[in-house]
């Protein structure tokens, strides 16, 4: 009789697939920046969130892409889809695409710790 697959089995398999991203998040962030620049030109890219806090086990990798070329939600969705396609669908990145104004008015107020790529 075949053993039933449990939720724990599924979560462990997912974590194993994601492990390479967590171990090499800086390398993948550089890839994200290069790919973003192909579409948007000059961008600022930051890593922030739980991946930088040593006392937490991160569930995802937050990436902030800032560009004055971002105009519509549709454009943001297309760029995000392009990046996920390049990274792989199991990539645990939470990609935030914003304008400099959105950064100044919102993100700057709550991001305490970040690394620029």
C-alpha positions in Angstrom: 0.0 0.0 0.0 1.3 3.4 -1.0 2.0 5.9 1.8 -0.3 9.0 1.7 1.3 12.3 1.0 0.9 14.6 4.0 0.9 18.4 4.2 4.2 18.2 6.0 5.6 16.2 3.0 4.4 18.9 0.6 5.8 21.7 2.7 9.2 20.0 3.1 9.4 19.4 -0.7 8.5 23.1 -1.3 11.2 24.3 1.1 13.8 22.0 -0.6 12.9 23.5 -4.0 13.2 27.0 -2.5 16.5 26.4 -0.7 18.7 27.4 -3.5 17.0 30.8 -3.7 17.4 31.5 0.1 21.1 30.4 0.0 21.9 32.6 -3.0 19.5 35.4 -2.7 22.1 38.1 -3.6 22.9 36.3 -6.9 19.2 36.1 -7.8 18.7 39.8 -6.8 21.4 40.7 -9.3 19.6 38.7 -12.0 16.4 40.5 -11.1 18.1 43.9 -11.4 19.7 43.0 -14.8 16.3 41.8 -16.2 14.5 44.8 -14.8 17.0 47.1 -16.5 16.4 45.5 -19.9 12.8 46.7 -19.7 13.0 49.8 -17.5 16.5 51.2 -18.0 18.0 52.6 -14.8 16.4 51.1 -11.7 17.1 50.9 -8.0 16.8 47.4 -6.5 16.7 46.6 -2.8 16.4 43.5 -0.7 14.4 44.0 2.5 12.3 42.1 5.0 12.7 38.9 6.9 15.6 37.6 4.7 17.8 40.2 6.4 16.7 39.6 10.0 18.9 36.9 11.5 16.4 36.0 14.3 13.7 35.0 11.8 13.2 32.1 9.4 12.2 33.9 6.1 9.1 32.7 4.2 10.0 34.8 1.1 12.5 37.2 -0.3 11.3 40.8 -0.6 12.7 42.7 -3.6 11.9 46.3 -4.2 12.3 47.7 -7.7 12.1 51.4 -8.1 11.8 53.1 -11.5 10.3 56.3 -12.8 9.4 54.3 -15.9 6.6 52.4 -14.2 3.3 53.8 -15.4 0.5 51.2 -15.1 -0.5 48.2 -13.0 -0.6 46.2 -16.3 3.1 47.1 -17.0 4.0 46.1 -13.4 2.2 42.7 -13.8 4.0 42.0 -17.1 7.4 42.8 -15.6 6.7 40.7 -12.5 5.6 37.8 -14.8 8.8 38.1 -16.9 10.9 38.0 -13.7 9.1 34.9 -12.3 9.5 33.2 -15.7 13.2 33.9 -15.6 13.6 32.9 -11.9 11.3 29.8 -12.0 7.8 29.4 -10.7 9.0 28.0 -7.3 11.1 31.1 -6.6 10.1 32.6 -3.3 10.4 36.2 -4.3 7.9 38.9 -3.4 8.5 41.5 -6.1 7.4 45.1 -5.4 7.5 47.4 -8.4 7.1 51.0 -7.5 7.8 54.6 -8.5 10.2 56.9 -6.7 7.1 58.8 -5.4 5.6 55.6 -4.0 8.9 54.9 -2.3 9.1 58.3 -0.7 5.4 58.3 0.4 5.0 54.7 1.6 7.9 52.2 1.6 10.5 54.5 3.1 8.4 54.9 6.2 8.3 51.2 7.1 11.5 49.6 5.6 14.0 49.7 8.4 16.7 47.5 6.9 17.6 47.1 3.3 20.5 46.2 1.0 20.9 47.9 -2.4 21.9 45.7 -5.3 
